[in-house]
Amino acid sequence: MTTQQITEQAAVDLRELPAEAFTPSDRARVQLASSIASRASEVEGMALLLGEDVAVAGDYVARACQIQRSYENVIKLAVIAERVRGTSWERIGKEFFLTAEEAEKRWSTAVEDWQAKTKATSIYVREPGTYAAHADKFIMTGTAYQSSTVVRRPLSQSLDAAAPQTGRDVPAADRAFAGDQACTHCHR
């Protein structure tokens, strides 16, 4: 499936949206999705290496170490995406068996550096639509192992920038992400 076919399926051409339409939450999730797609390619490359007779002693360990370092970046981007969406340091730290203070000490500089990025210093600020379209293509057609029966949905359907085209209720989605009740009058 081509990027154009994915875009048509998503009903939103993210490449046509102005960069300013993408919220920090959008950009953080686009960058995280791009990083995950790259890591999936690295893992796939290692799997292919196992089936080829070109590896020499140490190649498997070297590739595994490279992948591990890459996944450390995925973790950092996941923390950034969580913080941009308002997740507390306490909640983030819990996943790493850290206190809120320890989590903040570990990642706050990365979050601040990410927030300071500009069009001149980040492709995700300059061209978020291009990378969001690539993320949609990976999500919809990627060969990463799908471990559940969840129907794949393009990232574009959950970006704030595309809400006018998709009908996404951004405040409700933000409340749901935060674990708040979606419906305040009936408590469902």
Secondary structure, DSSP 4 states (H G I P E B T S, - for coil): --HHHHHHHHT--GGGS-GGGS-HHHHHHHHHHHHHHHHHHHHHHHHHHHTSTT--TTHHHHHHHHHHHHHHHHHHHHHHHHHHTT--HHHHHHHTT--HHHHHHHHHHHHHHHHT--TTT-HHHH-HHHHHHHHHHHHHH--S---S-PPP--GGGG-GGGHHHH---HHHHHHHHHT--S-TTTT-
